[in-house]
Each structure stands twice: as structure tokens, then as C-alpha cells.
């Protein structure tokens, strides 16, 4: 490839990125290999076209290979040559926990890159050959259209903005462009280790397939694109039913056809993914369907991950963060204080809701020693009811009841039941007071 053609390709890629995202700050994941090197050169070209653009390279030191210093030296010299700032975070990689070495390394690497994003655009070097390999790996895992559809040029989500500008280029083209521009790159010897699934696909499976079926990589990329289109269309259709069933507290399964397993699967996957940002295993969806079809199983539970469970209360399906409840004892809570108990934070906030508000001198007591047969009388009620029945009346799911408590004053008088209602006597004593307070309960994912 001639230098002129290489520059033309680089300019076309630069124009595509400039038209797609703000280029004020570009962050490059730089390993020193061919793919990331071309992305760095692309960012430098964008900086030439848009002088206000700032470019920063991030080279992650894994600490697992004797060649780490070689790669670091190469990236340092490369960045000095093109006048780009380089940061070199050292990763802490611990294998195990049911995750593959590739998955652990990738997660740590992404975390380090995102730490340096600071509102900018992350540019990554995934290319067409990566897409082919990913398709075969997803096929091996039994993925559906979403998993088979591959990566997108542009993603905007809670992590930030991520661009993959090389998805239409193959590895050979990338290497030719770099060489034509007068640069070099390093080769990671670990890319030859067959113990890694992706390497096995690249070095053993794909060459055999290409020998028997010339052009199969192009066919795979076409299938990948079609899977993406089918998935997008299915998402649009699913969202119609998902939004009809969605409530502020969860998914109302009474509004879904539980006999339509195909649609139910799609709606449940969308619900779980939206609330956790996690990929959803097929087995998890099957358990969720069973939970939906079981009559009011308040104690049923589907484990989504170590941080989230799927629970059901009446016709409501909820994604519940796994939180440690407070110990069964009495705690002091002062005005202006945030009291952390287990994975929950308790505080007092002003309210004008007479059904929840009570008077506070300077502190209250939170008593978590609740018993189901205890009787309380909510504001404006003529009669008391058992605590268990009140929980049902106020639609408090079984899994949330351990986070509720009695709110007491210094005379051990009951002011309220958690954040649900004010006790009858407290309501009367609060009449005419300028300031009323209610208990605020905030959960955090452990």
C-alpha cells in the first residue's frame, strides 16, 4: 500500500468519527499492537483537522508477562513521536470466580480506560477479524441474535461514549496502513497461546474454514449484520409490551400474556438488562418465566448475579439489589445525620405529608425488633391493625420488611412505621407544628 492511499483511508475514518461524536477529548486504549496503533494515528489525524481536540493514550500494565517493559517502552516512544500524553495504570488481575482469564483481564482493562475518560470519547481498535472471531465464540456459547450481532461503531451508555472506528478493516489492511505511514507496532506473543479460546478460533478454526469455504469471513460479517438488524427490530416490538407492563416499582406481569413464551422471554430480558446492565443467561430467563407462572410466590427468588435477585410480590416482578439488613436492635438517628446500617442509609427529611410526618426534637430511635402480631394505628384511622396486615395493605414485599422499623421518640412513644405512615398519636401531637419529618430509607448495592 502506498502512503497516499493510507492517508486517504485515515482521512475517511477521521471524517466519520468527527461527524459522529464530539472530538474535544479522545482517549485511546493503546497496547502497542497494530489495531490500537492505527487508532492512535487516527486520533492524531483528527487533532490535526480539529486543533481544539486533546488526545490521551492509556497503556495498561498487566504485570503478567516478562515483555511488559518492552511494550511500555514502545508505547512511550510512539506517544513521544506523535506528541500524545500517555498514562500507564497498573492493573490488579486476580483470576478465578468462574470467570475466564480473558474476561477478568478485559474487565480490569475497561475499568482503567473508563477511569481516564473524564467526559471524553473512548476509541478502541476492534476490527473486522475480531468480529468474525466473536461471532464464532458467541455461536459456541449458544447466543441469540443479540450476542451474534457483534459490536457497534458507536455506543453511548452509562459508561460514556465509545467509538470503534476500525470495524470495517481487516488486520492485514491495518498493518499495511501503519507501515505505509512509516510506523511500526509490537506483536503480543500471548496471541499465539492456544489456551485462550479466541486464539484457538483465530489460529486453528478460521484457517481451516477459509481453506474449505473461501470468503466465509465475509459471509459471517453479513450474517452478523443481519442478526443485528433482526435484534433491533425485535427490541422495538418488545418495548411496546414492556412499557405497557412497566411500573415505578417493577414489572406488572398481569399485563403480559404468560402463555406467549417467546414474547415473555424478550420482555423479561429487557426488564432485567435495563435494571442491571448485565447480560442475562438463558437459564435465568427460564427461571424467571417459572416465577411468573407460579401463583403469587412471595418467597420465590431468581439469582441474576451476586448483586441482584429477581423477586415477585403479587403481580409485580422486581429486580432487587442484594442488601444486608440492619441488626435487630435499637439505633439512634439525629437530625442531619445519615445512618448507615448494613447496606441501607437512614436519615430524616422534612415533609409536608401529614400521613408520614412527625415532630422531632433533635433525634429519634429506630427499633428493628418488629413482630408480625404487633398492632399499630395509622394516621386518621379509628382502629389498629396487625403489623403483618399493614405490610400487606401498604404493599411492602416480604424482602423489604426487614428494612422497616418503628420510629420512637425519647419517651419510647411510637411516631411512625418506617417510611410508610405516622402513628395516630404522633399525628395528633404534630398538629400546628412548623416542621414535620419523615424517615428516608436508601438502599445501596453491596
C-alpha positions, 0 to 999 in steps of 0.5 A: 500500500502506498502512503497516499492511499493510507492517508486517504483511508485515515482521512475517511475514518477521521471524517466519520468519527468527527461527524459522529461524536464530539472530538474535544477529548479522545482517549485511546486504549493503546497496547502497542499492537497494530489495531490500537496503533492505527487508532492512535494515528487516527486520533492524531489525524483528527487533532490535526483537522480539529486543533481544539481536540486533546488526545490521551493514550492509556497503556495498561500494565498487566504485570503478567508477562516478562515483555511488559517493559518492552511494550511500555517502552514502545508505547512511550516512544510512539506517544513521544513521536506523535506528541500524545500524553500517555498514562500507564495504570497498573492493573490488579488481575486476580483470576478465578470466580468462574470467570475466564482469564480473558474476561477478568483481564478485559474487565480490569482493562475497561475499568482503567480506560473508563477511569481516564475518560473524564467526559471524553470519547473512548476509541478502541481498535476492534476490527473486522477479524475480531468480529468474525472471531466473536461471532464464532465464540458467541455461536459456541456459547449458544447466543441469540441474535443479540450476542451474534450481532457483534459490536457497534461503531458507536455506543453511548451508555452509562459508561460514556461514549465509545467509538470503534472506528476500525470495524470495517478493516481487516488486520492485514489492511491495518498493518499495511496502513501503519507501515505505509505511514512509516510506523511500526507496532509490537506483536503480543506473543500471548496471541499465539497461546492456544489456551485462550479460546479466541486464539484457538478460533483465530489460529486453528478454526478460521484457517481451516474454514477459509481453506474449505469455504473461501470468503466465509469471513465475509459471509459471517460479517453479513450474517452478523449484520443481519442478526443485528438488524433482526435484534433491533427490530425485535427490541422495538416490538418488545418495548411496546409490551414492556412499557405497557407492563412497566411500573415505578416499582417493577414489572406488572406481569398481569399485563403480559400474556404468560402463555406467549413464551417467546414474547415473555422471554424478550420482555423479561430480558429487557426488564432485567438488562435495563435494571442491571446492565448485565447480560442475562443467561438463558437459564435465568430467563427460564427461571424467571418465566417459572416465577411468573407462572407460579401463583403469587410466590412471595418467597420465590427468588431468581439469582441474576448475579451476586448483586441482584435477585429477581423477586415477585410480590403479587403481580409485580416482578422486581429486580432487587439489589442484594442488601444486608439488613440492619441488626435487630436492635435499637439505633439512634438517628439525629437530625442531619445525620445519615445512618448507615446500617448494613447496606441501607442509609437512614436519615430524616427529611422534612415533609409536608405529608401529614400521613408520614410526618412527625415532630422531632426534637433533635433525634429519634430511635429506630427499633428493628425488633418488629413482630408480625402480631404487633398492632399499630394505628395509622394516621386518621384511622379509628382502629389498629391493625396487625403489623403483618396486615399493614405490610400487606395493605401498604404493599411492602414485599416480604424482602423489604420488611426487614428494612422497616422499623418503628420510629420512637421518640425519647419517651419510647412513644411510637411516631411512625412505621418506617417510611410508610405512615405516622402513628395516630398519636404522633399525628395528633401531637404534630398538629400546628407544628412548623416542621414535620419529618419523615424517615428516608430509607436508601438502599445501596448495592453491596 
